[in-house]
């Protein structure tokens, strides 16, 4: 964020602010992050890196873990449904009101739609599809920034739920994960389009502006329900944080949004 009068928002920031303002303060004002990355986030990041490699070079670098199997499944089941890719990891910054900007990064863009890749730890069912179609702010934010006349094509893949046995090598385990996707594939991999009406986009834009104005006020109180339901990496320092001392097991982020590389 640049200057006290300018607010730059990403979808991650908005979602976190809605969940818990105190958590938002630690992540985006104090720029703290845990030394040890959450395993689920690490898996998702590795998979996204490999998908980016596939879409730009046609193949990916093996890391000898289950994300290799996920990337192989992407090439087999997902990539053929994406059409011609014209951009990968495309960053954007869109002014939505005076002094308020929406920033982000779109996983990919084809000639006729925006593309977003997601991973999940649970099998894909009607409830999951419903949440994405009707309660996913990311879709609305992308369309606000990149054009309401487009749709967002979601690709979803389930992380392998099977574990390596004592009798099999790592190579054998990865190969078993690859075969795992060939069974009951529809519950493990989905590609579908999500749309938003002009009214929904206008409503979401008003929400973003309202949140930006709340952030400017700087009232970062704790949402205890979020602590209990979602869990929080900052729980150990939430009540006794001292800004003068770097907490144990935390480091400072180099930038506010480390996932964004571009400078605007």
Secondary structure, DSSP 8 states (H G I E B T S, - for coil): --STT-EEE-HHHHHHHHH-HHHHIIIIIS-EEESS--HHHHHHHHHHHHHHHHHHHSS----SSHHHHHHHHIIIIIGGGS--EEEEEEEEEEEEETTEEEEEEEEEEESS-EEEEEEESS---HHHHHHHHHH-HHHHHHHHHH-TTS-EEEEEEE-------TTS-HHHHHHHHHHHTTSSGGGTEEEEEE---HHHHHHHHHHHHHHHHHHHHT-----HHHHHHH--TTGGGSSS--TTS--TTEEE-SSS-TT-----
